[in-house]
Amino acid sequence: MSETARETETARERVFAAVGEVLYVAESDLVDGDATDLRDLGLDSVRFVLVMKQLGVSQQAELISRLADHPSIAGWVHELEKST
């Protein structure tokens, strides 16, 4: 993805795209909306690492720790927006 495209994409779109690609989920699978616990949709430690790579945060230990503490679309969007 080009840097220009990434800048225009919202944090929520980036997070959902990465989660959707790794967990093979659709919007309709988010039974509690963006607050759905991604572990209920199959997120485990291996898939977590894959999502982090998709999001480009695989080398940011502090951010990864905060993301691990909030395994939902809403939680990740919040943490990613705080980190920028």
Gaussian input, Z-matrix of N, CA and C with variables (Angstrom, degrees):
# hf/3-21g

backbone

0 1
 N
 C     1     B1
 C     2     B2     1     A1
 N     3     B3     2     A2     1     D1
 C     4     B4     3     A3     2     D2
 C     5     B5     4     A4     3     D3
 N     6     B6     5     A5     4     D4
 C     7     B7     6     A6     5     D5
 C     8     B8     7     A7     6     D6
 N     9     B9     8     A8     7     D7
 C    10    B10     9     A9     8     D8
 C    11    B11    10    A10     9     D9
 N    12    B12    11    A11    10    D10
 C    13    B13    12    A12    11    D11
 C    14    B14    13    A13    12    D12
 N    15    B15    14    A14    13    D13
 C    16    B16    15    A15    14    D14
 C    17    B17    16    A16    15    D15
 N    18    B18    17    A17    16    D16
 C    19    B19    18    A18    17    D17
 C    20    B20    19    A19    18    D18
 N    21    B21    20    A20    19    D19
 C    22    B22    21    A21    20    D20
 C    23    B23    22    A22    21    D21
 N    24    B24    23    A23    22    D22
 C    25    B25    24    A24    23    D23
 C    26    B26    25    A25    24    D24
 N    27    B27    26    A26    25    D25
 C    28    B28    27    A27    26    D26
 C    29    B29    28    A28    27    D27
 N    30    B30    29    A29    28    D28
 C    31    B31    30    A30    29    D29
 C    32    B32    31    A31    30    D30
 N    33    B33    32    A32    31    D31
 C    34    B34    33    A33    32    D32
 C    35    B35    34    A34    33    D33
 N    36    B36    35    A35    34    D34
 C    37    B37    36    A36    35    D35
 C    38    B38    37    A37    36    D36
 N    39    B39    38    A38    37    D37
 C    40    B40    39    A39    38    D38
 C    41    B41    40    A40    39    D39
 N    42    B42    41    A41    40    D40
 C    43    B43    42    A42    41    D41
 C    44    B44    43    A43    42    D42
 N    45    B45    44    A44    43    D43
 C    46    B46    45    A45    44    D44
 C    47    B47    46    A46    45    D45
 N    48    B48    47    A47    46    D46
 C    49    B49    48    A48    47    D47
 C    50    B50    49    A49    48    D48
 N    51    B51    50    A50    49    D49
 C    52    B52    51    A51    50    D50
 C    53    B53    52    A52    51    D51
 N    54    B54    53    A53    52    D52
 C    55    B55    54    A54    53    D53
 C    56    B56    55    A55    54    D54
 N    57    B57    56    A56    55    D55
 C    58    B58    57    A57    56    D56
 C    59    B59    58    A58    57    D57
 N    60    B60    59    A59    58    D58
 C    61    B61    60    A60    59    D59
 C    62    B62    61    A61    60    D60
 N    63    B63    62    A62    61    D61
 C    64    B64    63    A63    62    D62
 C    65    B65    64    A64    63    D63
 N    66    B66    65    A65    64    D64
 C    67    B67    66    A66    65    D65
 C    68    B68    67    A67    66    D66
 N    69    B69    68    A68    67    D67
 C    70    B70    69    A69    68    D68
 C    71    B71    70    A70    69    D69
 N    72    B72    71    A71    70    D70
 C    73    B73    72    A72    71    D71
 C    74    B74    73    A73    72    D72
 N    75    B75    74    A74    73    D73
 C    76    B76    75    A75    74    D74
 C    77    B77    76    A76    75    D75
 N    78    B78    77    A77    76    D76
 C    79    B79    78    A78    77    D77
 C    80    B80    79    A79    78    D78
 N    81    B81    80    A80    79    D79
 C    82    B82    81    A81    80    D80
 C    83    B83    82    A82    81    D81
 N    84    B84    83    A83    82    D82
 C    85    B85    84    A84    83    D83
 C    86    B86    85    A85    84    D84
 N    87    B87    86    A86    85    D85
 C    88    B88    87    A87    86    D86
 C    89    B89    88    A88    87    D87
 N    90    B90    89    A89    88    D88
 C    91    B91    90    A90    89    D89
 C    92    B92    91    A91    90    D90
 N    93    B93    92    A92    91    D91
 C    94    B94    93    A93    92    D92
 C    95    B95    94    A94    93    D93
 N    96    B96    95    A95    94    D94
 C    97    B97    96    A96    95    D95
 C    98    B98    97    A97    96    D96
 N    99    B99    98    A98    97    D97
 C   100   B100    99    A99    98    D98
 C   101   B101   100   A100    99    D99
 N   102   B102   101   A101   100   D100
 C   103   B103   102   A102   101   D101
 C   104   B104   103   A103   102   D102
 N   105   B105   104   A104   103   D103
 C   106   B106   105   A105   104   D104
 C   107   B107   106   A106   105   D105
 N   108   B108   107   A107   106   D106
 C   109   B109   108   A108   107   D107
 C   110   B110   109   A109   108   D108
 N   111   B111   110   A110   109   D109
 C   112   B112   111   A111   110   D110
 C   113   B113   112   A112   111   D111
 N   114   B114   113   A113   112   D112
 C   115   B115   114   A114   113   D113
 C   116   B116   115   A115   114   D114
 N   117   B117   116   A116   115   D115
 C   118   B118   117   A117   116   D116
 C   119   B119   118   A118   117   D117
 N   120   B120   119   A119   118   D118
 C   121   B121   120   A120   119   D119
 C   122   B122   121   A121   120   D120
 N   123   B123   122   A122   121   D121
 C   124   B124   123   A123   122   D122
 C   125   B125   124   A124   123   D123
 N   126   B126   125   A125   124   D124
 C   127   B127   126   A126   125   D125
 C   128   B128   127   A127   126   D126
 N   129   B129   128   A128   127   D127
 C   130   B130   129   A129   128   D128
 C   131   B131   130   A130   129   D129
 N   132   B132   131   A131   130   D130
 C   133   B133   132   A132   131   D131
 C   134   B134   133   A133   132   D132
 N   135   B135   134   A134   133   D133
 C   136   B136   135   A135   134   D134
 C   137   B137   136   A136   135   D135
 N   138   B138   137   A137   136   D136
 C   139   B139   138   A138   137   D137
 C   140   B140   139   A139   138   D138
 N   141   B141   140   A140   139   D139
 C   142   B142   141   A141   140   D140
 C   143   B143   142   A142   141   D141
 N   144   B144   143   A143   142   D142
 C   145   B145   144   A144   143   D143
 C   146   B146   145   A145   144   D144
 N   147   B147   146   A146   145   D145
 C   148   B148   147   A147   146   D146
 C   149   B149   148   A148   147   D147
 N   150   B150   149   A149   148   D148
 C   151   B151   150   A150   149   D149
 C   152   B152   151   A151   150   D150
 N   153   B153   152   A152   151   D151
 C   154   B154   153   A153   152   D152
 C   155   B155   154   A154   153   D153
 N   156   B156   155   A155   154   D154
 C   157   B157   156   A156   155   D155
 C   158   B158   157   A157   156   D156
 N   159   B159   158   A158   157   D157
 C   160   B160   159   A159   158   D158
 C   161   B161   160   A160   159   D159
 N   162   B162   161   A161   160   D160
 C   163   B163   162   A162   161   D161
 C   164   B164   163   A163   162   D162
 N   165   B165   164   A164   163   D163
 C   166   B166   165   A165   164   D164
 C   167   B167   166   A166   165   D165
 N   168   B168   167   A167   166   D166
 C   169   B169   168   A168   167   D167
 C   170   B170   169   A169   168   D168
 N   171   B171   170   A170   169   D169
 C   172   B172   171   A171   170   D170
 C   173   B173   172   A172   171   D171
 N   174   B174   173   A173   172   D172
 C   175   B175   174   A174   173   D173
 C   176   B176   175   A175   174   D174
 N   177   B177   176   A176   175   D175
 C   178   B178   177   A177   176   D176
 C   179   B179   178   A178   177   D177
 N   180   B180   179   A179   178   D178
 C   181   B181   180   A180   179   D179
 C   182   B182   181   A181   180   D180
 N   183   B183   182   A182   181   D181
 C   184   B184   183   A183   182   D182
 C   185   B185   184   A184   183   D183
 N   186   B186   185   A185   184   D184
 C   187   B187   186   A186   185   D185
 C   188   B188   187   A187   186   D186
 N   189   B189   188   A188   187   D187
 C   190   B190   189   A189   188   D188
 C   191   B191   190   A190   189   D189
 N   192   B192   191   A191   190   D190
 C   193   B193   192   A192   191   D191
 C   194   B194   193   A193   192   D192
 N   195   B195   194   A194   193   D193
 C   196   B196   195   A195   194   D194
 C   197   B197   196   A196   195   D195
 N   198   B198   197   A197   196   D196
 C   199   B199   198   A198   197   D197
 C   200   B200   199   A199   198   D198
 N   201   B201   200   A200   199   D199
 C   202   B202   201   A201   200   D200
 C   203   B203   202   A202   201   D201
 N   204   B204   203   A203   202   D202
 C   205   B205   204   A204   203   D203
 C   206   B206   205   A205   204   D204
 N   207   B207   206   A206   205   D205
 C   208   B208   207   A207   206   D206
 C   209   B209   208   A208   207   D207
 N   210   B210   209   A209   208   D208
 C   211   B211   210   A210   209   D209
 C   212   B212   211   A211   210   D210
 N   213   B213   212   A212   211   D211
 C   214   B214   213   A213   212   D212
 C   215   B215   214   A214   213   D213
 N   216   B216   215   A215   214   D214
 C   217   B217   216   A216   215   D215
 C   218   B218   217   A217   216   D216
 N   219   B219   218   A218   217   D217
 C   220   B220   219   A219   218   D218
 C   221   B221   220   A220   219   D219
 N   222   B222   221   A221   220   D220
 C   223   B223   222   A222   221   D221
 C   224   B224   223   A223   222   D222
 N   225   B225   224   A224   223   D223
 C   226   B226   225   A225   224   D224
 C   227   B227   226   A226   225   D225
 N   228   B228   227   A227   226   D226
 C   229   B229   228   A228   227   D227
 C   230   B230   229   A229   228   D228
 N   231   B231   230   A230   229   D229
 C   232   B232   231   A231   230   D230
 C   233   B233   232   A232   231   D231
 N   234   B234   233   A233   232   D232
 C   235   B235   234   A234   233   D233
 C   236   B236   235   A235   234   D234
 N   237   B237   236   A236   235   D235
 C   238   B238   237   A237   236   D236
 C   239   B239   238   A238   237   D237
 N   240   B240   239   A239   238   D238
 C   241   B241   240   A240   239   D239
 C   242   B242   241   A241   240   D240
 N   243   B243   242   A242   241   D241
 C   244   B244   243   A243   242   D242
 C   245   B245   244   A244   243   D243
 N   246   B246   245   A245   244   D244
 C   247   B247   246   A246   245   D245
 C   248   B248   247   A247   246   D246
 N   249   B249   248   A248   247   D247
 C   250   B250   249   A249   248   D248
 C   251   B251   250   A250   249   D249

   B1=1.4433
   B2=1.5188
   B3=1.3037
   B4=1.4564
   B5=1.5163
   B6=1.3202
   B7=1.4620
   B8=1.5238
   B9=1.3278
   B10=1.4599
   B11=1.5226
   B12=1.3163
   B13=1.4692
   B14=1.5175
   B15=1.3146
   B16=1.4664
   B17=1.5236
   B18=1.3317
   B19=1.4563
   B20=1.5243
   B21=1.3171
   B22=1.4602
   B23=1.5209
   B24=1.3055
   B25=1.4564
   B26=1.5296
   B27=1.3196
   B28=1.4567
   B29=1.5239
   B30=1.3240
   B31=1.4640
   B32=1.5191
   B33=1.3065
   B34=1.4670
   B35=1.5206
   B36=1.3156
   B37=1.4716
   B38=1.5215
   B39=1.3222
   B40=1.4670
   B41=1.5237
   B42=1.3260
   B43=1.4639
   B44=1.5202
   B45=1.3301
   B46=1.4600
   B47=1.5267
   B48=1.3172
   B49=1.4723
   B50=1.5231
   B51=1.3269
   B52=1.4633
   B53=1.5249
   B54=1.3231
   B55=1.4670
   B56=1.5240
   B57=1.3170
   B58=1.4631
   B59=1.5087
   B60=1.3341
   B61=1.4615
   B62=1.5268
   B63=1.3129
   B64=1.4647
   B65=1.5304
   B66=1.3356
   B67=1.4626
   B68=1.5279
   B69=1.3290
   B70=1.4725
   B71=1.5221
   B72=1.3334
   B73=1.4554
   B74=1.5240
   B75=1.3161
   B76=1.4624
   B77=1.5217
   B78=1.3278
   B79=1.4674
   B80=1.5261
   B81=1.3259
   B82=1.4690
   B83=1.5277
   B84=1.3249
   B85=1.4653
   B86=1.5234
   B87=1.3149
   B88=1.4615
   B89=1.5246
   B90=1.3320
   B91=1.4660
   B92=1.5202
   B93=1.3253
   B94=1.4643
   B95=1.5242
   B96=1.3192
   B97=1.4607
   B98=1.5170
   B99=1.3043
   B100=1.4624
   B101=1.5158
   B102=1.3192
   B103=1.4684
   B104=1.5288
   B105=1.3213
   B106=1.4672
   B107=1.5206
   B108=1.3200
   B109=1.4635
   B110=1.5290
   B111=1.3211
   B112=1.4637
   B113=1.5259
   B114=1.3172
   B115=1.4697
   B116=1.5190
   B117=1.3363
   B118=1.4621
   B119=1.5254
   B120=1.3276
   B121=1.4694
   B122=1.5267
   B123=1.3326
   B124=1.4583
   B125=1.5107
   B126=1.3283
   B127=1.4649
   B128=1.5208
   B129=1.3125
   B130=1.4571
   B131=1.5259
   B132=1.3039
   B133=1.4677
   B134=1.5298
   B135=1.3142
   B136=1.4643
   B137=1.5215
   B138=1.3149
   B139=1.4692
   B140=1.5285
   B141=1.3276
   B142=1.4597
   B143=1.5248
   B144=1.3193
   B145=1.4710
   B146=1.5246
   B147=1.3167
   B148=1.4660
   B149=1.5298
   B150=1.3224
   B151=1.4722
   B152=1.5251
   B153=1.3167
   B154=1.4697
   B155=1.5300
   B156=1.3238
   B157=1.4774
   B158=1.5227
   B159=1.3241
   B160=1.4676
   B161=1.5314
   B162=1.3216
   B163=1.4632
   B164=1.5252
   B165=1.3278
   B166=1.4611
   B167=1.5162
   B168=1.3205
   B169=1.4614
   B170=1.5264
   B171=1.3177
   B172=1.4599
   B173=1.5179
   B174=1.3178
   B175=1.4579
   B176=1.5304
   B177=1.3226
   B178=1.4640
   B179=1.5250
   B180=1.3350
   B181=1.4643
   B182=1.5297
   B183=1.3261
   B184=1.4635
   B185=1.5258
   B186=1.3212
   B187=1.4623
   B188=1.5272
   B189=1.3062
   B190=1.4695
   B191=1.5243
   B192=1.3111
   B193=1.4616
   B194=1.5229
   B195=1.3324
   B196=1.4708
   B197=1.5265
   B198=1.3222
   B199=1.4679
   B200=1.5305
   B201=1.3191
   B202=1.4710
   B203=1.5268
   B204=1.3255
   B205=1.4640
   B206=1.5303
   B207=1.3210
   B208=1.4782
   B209=1.5348
   B210=1.3478
   B211=1.4674
   B212=1.5353
   B213=1.3208
   B214=1.4663
   B215=1.5238
   B216=1.3210
   B217=1.4638
   B218=1.5306
   B219=1.3322
   B220=1.4658
   B221=1.5279
   B222=1.3267
   B223=1.4588
   B224=1.5123
   B225=1.3143
   B226=1.4568
   B227=1.5240
   B228=1.3228
   B229=1.4650
   B230=1.5264
   B231=1.3185
   B232=1.4687
   B233=1.5244
   B234=1.3214
   B235=1.4538
   B236=1.5237
   B237=1.3204
   B238=1.4615
   B239=1.5303
   B240=1.3067
   B241=1.4637
   B242=1.5250
   B243=1.3278
   B244=1.4587
   B245=1.5256
   B246=1.3314
   B247=1.4625
   B248=1.5294
   B249=1.3263
   B250=1.4709
   B251=1.4951
   A1=107.65
   A2=116.49
   A3=120.12
   A4=110.10
   A5=116.11
   A6=120.85
   A7=110.76
   A8=117.97
   A9=121.21
   A10=110.73
   A11=117.12
   A12=120.99
   A13=110.21
   A14=117.62
   A15=121.50
   A16=110.52
   A17=117.98
   A18=121.29
   A19=111.53
   A20=117.96
   A21=120.55
   A22=112.19
   A23=117.47
   A24=122.30
   A25=108.66
   A26=117.48
   A27=119.73
   A28=110.46
   A29=115.21
   A30=120.13
   A31=110.26
   A32=116.95
   A33=120.51
   A34=110.79
   A35=117.36
   A36=120.96
   A37=110.62
   A38=116.93
   A39=120.98
   A40=110.93
   A41=115.63
   A42=119.84
   A43=110.25
   A44=116.98
   A45=118.11
   A46=111.72
   A47=117.66
   A48=120.49
   A49=110.86
   A50=117.42
   A51=121.11
   A52=111.08
   A53=116.42
   A54=121.04
   A55=110.06
   A56=116.60
   A57=120.60
   A58=112.60
   A59=116.05
   A60=120.06
   A61=112.25
   A62=116.89
   A63=120.59
   A64=111.97
   A65=117.30
   A66=120.54
   A67=113.80
   A68=116.37
   A69=121.38
   A70=111.18
   A71=115.85
   A72=120.99
   A73=110.02
   A74=114.73
   A75=122.56
   A76=108.55
   A77=116.00
   A78=120.65
   A79=111.37
   A80=116.72
   A81=120.61
   A82=112.44
   A83=118.21
   A84=121.47
   A85=112.37
   A86=117.22
   A87=121.34
   A88=108.82
   A89=115.65
   A90=121.58
   A91=112.82
   A92=117.54
   A93=121.97
   A94=110.45
   A95=116.13
   A96=120.02
   A97=110.36
   A98=116.15
   A99=120.20
   A100=113.21
   A101=118.18
   A102=121.64
   A103=112.28
   A104=118.36
   A105=122.07
   A106=110.06
   A107=116.21
   A108=121.51
   A109=107.76
   A110=116.24
   A111=120.48
   A112=112.37
   A113=117.85
   A114=119.90
   A115=110.44
   A116=116.87
   A117=120.80
   A118=111.91
   A119=116.62
   A120=121.43
   A121=112.04
   A122=116.26
   A123=119.93
   A124=115.97
   A125=117.96
   A126=119.57
   A127=109.18
   A128=115.86
   A129=122.31
   A130=106.92
   A131=117.89
   A132=120.10
   A133=112.83
   A134=117.51
   A135=120.53
   A136=110.44
   A137=116.50
   A138=120.15
   A139=111.08
   A140=117.05
   A141=120.57
   A142=110.16
   A143=116.53
   A144=120.92
   A145=110.31
   A146=117.65
   A147=120.88
   A148=111.54
   A149=116.55
   A150=119.79
   A151=109.59
   A152=117.13
   A153=120.25
   A154=110.57
   A155=116.42
   A156=119.79
   A157=110.30
   A158=116.64
   A159=120.91
   A160=110.48
   A161=116.18
   A162=121.09
   A163=112.74
   A164=116.56
   A165=120.38
   A166=114.19
   A167=117.20
   A168=120.42
   A169=111.87
   A170=117.99
   A171=120.86
   A172=113.97
   A173=119.55
   A174=121.60
   A175=113.15
   A176=116.93
   A177=121.18
   A178=109.61
   A179=116.22
   A180=122.16
   A181=113.47
   A182=118.40
   A183=120.29
   A184=111.38
   A185=116.39
   A186=120.81
   A187=110.50
   A188=117.35
   A189=120.87
   A190=110.27
   A191=117.00
   A192=120.76
   A193=110.98
   A194=116.73
   A195=120.22
   A196=110.48
   A197=117.59
   A198=120.60
   A199=110.59
   A200=116.52
   A201=120.49
   A202=111.08
   A203=116.62
   A204=121.03
   A205=112.96
   A206=117.43
   A207=121.96
   A208=110.08
   A209=118.40
   A210=121.26
   A211=114.59
   A212=115.17
   A213=120.36
   A214=107.44
   A215=116.26
   A216=120.30
   A217=108.95
   A218=116.78
   A219=120.91
   A220=111.28
   A221=116.76
   A222=120.70
   A223=112.08
   A224=116.45
   A225=120.20
   A226=111.55
   A227=116.84
   A228=120.05
   A229=109.24
   A230=116.29
   A231=120.92
   A232=111.04
   A233=117.43
   A234=121.02
   A235=111.93
   A236=117.51
   A237=120.30
   A238=110.69
   A239=117.09
   A240=119.50
   A241=111.03
   A242=117.89
   A243=121.63
   A244=111.21
   A245=116.52
   A246=120.39
   A247=112.95
   A248=117.80
   A249=119.19
   A250=112.48
   D1=135.36
   D2=179.82
   D3=-71.61
   D4=158.27
   D5=-179.59
   D6=-63.43
   D7=-36.38
   D8=178.77
   D9=-63.70
   D10=-44.35
   D11=179.00
   D12=-64.15
   D13=-40.02
   D14=-179.82
   D15=-64.66
   D16=-37.41
   D17=-178.97
   D18=-67.30
   D19=-34.64
   D20=-177.77
   D21=-83.46
   D22=-17.50
   D23=178.67
   D24=-78.62
   D25=134.23
   D26=179.93
   D27=-73.82
   D28=161.18
   D29=177.62
   D30=-59.64
   D31=-39.95
   D32=-179.87
   D33=-63.71
   D34=-41.60
   D35=178.70
   D36=-63.86
   D37=-42.12
   D38=178.78
   D39=-62.87
   D40=-46.29
   D41=-178.65
   D42=-64.06
   D43=-48.36
   D44=-178.18
   D45=-64.17
   D46=-39.14
   D47=178.57
   D48=-60.74
   D49=-43.86
   D50=179.88
   D51=-66.36
   D52=-45.50
   D53=179.23
   D54=-63.42
   D55=-45.56
   D56=-179.88
   D57=-60.09
   D58=-40.45
   D59=-179.07
   D60=-68.77
   D61=-40.19
   D62=-176.65
   D63=-81.15
   D64=-42.03
   D65=-176.31
   D66=-94.98
   D67=-5.48
   D68=-177.91
   D69=55.34
   D70=51.71
   D71=178.86
   D72=-116.87
   D73=157.05
   D74=176.72
   D75=-114.99
   D76=168.22
   D77=177.57
   D78=-51.67
   D79=-39.44
   D80=-177.16
   D81=-65.93
   D82=-17.49
   D83=177.94
   D84=-77.82
   D85=-14.06
   D86=-179.69
   D87=-82.95
   D88=80.64
   D89=-172.15
   D90=-62.17
   D91=-28.58
   D92=176.36
   D93=-108.91
   D94=28.92
   D95=-177.41
   D96=63.06
   D97=-147.00
   D98=-177.54
   D99=-69.11
   D100=-9.66
   D101=177.31
   D102=-87.28
   D103=-3.64
   D104=179.70
   D105=-55.44
   D106=130.65
   D107=176.99
   D108=-70.94
   D109=117.83
   D110=-175.52
   D111=-66.63
   D112=-18.68
   D113=175.36
   D114=-65.91
   D115=-29.56
   D116=176.80
   D117=-70.11
   D118=-16.65
   D119=179.88
   D120=-103.31
   D121=9.23
   D122=175.58
   D123=107.36
   D124=5.90
   D125=178.32
   D126=-68.31
   D127=124.00
   D128=173.98
   D129=-130.66
   D130=-175.08
   D131=-174.54
   D132=-63.15
   D133=-38.40
   D134=179.79
   D135=-68.05
   D136=-46.93
   D137=179.18
   D138=-66.16
   D139=-33.81
   D140=176.36
   D141=-58.82
   D142=-46.49
   D143=178.65
   D144=-60.95
   D145=-41.32
   D146=179.23
   D147=-63.86
   D148=-40.55
   D149=177.97
   D150=-65.94
   D151=-41.06
   D152=179.61
   D153=-60.89
   D154=-39.32
   D155=177.18
   D156=-64.68
   D157=-41.84
   D158=178.20
   D159=-59.97
   D160=-36.96
   D161=-178.42
   D162=-83.59
   D163=-8.81
   D164=178.68
   D165=75.17
   D166=27.14
   D167=-179.70
   D168=-116.67
   D169=18.66
   D170=-173.37
   D171=-67.97
   D172=-11.55
   D173=179.94
   D174=-110.53
   D175=10.88
   D176=-176.81
   D177=-111.73
   D178=85.32
   D179=-171.13
   D180=-56.46
   D181=-44.72
   D182=-178.01
   D183=-63.59
   D184=-43.86
   D185=178.64
   D186=-64.87
   D187=-43.20
   D188=179.37
   D189=-59.49
   D190=-40.84
   D191=178.65
   D192=-61.59
   D193=-43.68
   D194=178.99
   D195=-66.28
   D196=-38.34
   D197=178.68
   D198=-65.69
   D199=-38.43
   D200=179.09
   D201=-63.71
   D202=-29.62
   D203=179.74
   D204=-77.75
   D205=-12.83
   D206=-175.79
   D207=-133.17
   D208=69.04
   D209=-172.83
   D210=-78.66
   D211=66.03
   D212=174.93
   D213=-146.73
   D214=161.51
   D215=176.99
   D216=-57.54
   D217=-48.14
   D218=-178.05
   D219=-61.63
   D220=-43.42
   D221=-179.92
   D222=-63.42
   D223=-42.15
   D224=-179.11
   D225=-70.00
   D226=-40.38
   D227=177.34
   D228=-59.62
   D229=-46.00
   D230=179.75
   D231=-58.75
   D232=-48.29
   D233=-177.75
   D234=-67.42
   D235=-38.65
   D236=179.24
   D237=-67.80
   D238=-38.83
   D239=178.94
   D240=-67.99
   D241=-33.96
   D242=176.75
   D243=-66.81
   D244=-31.02
   D245=-174.14
   D246=-81.73
   D247=-8.94
   D248=-178.65
   D249=-102.05

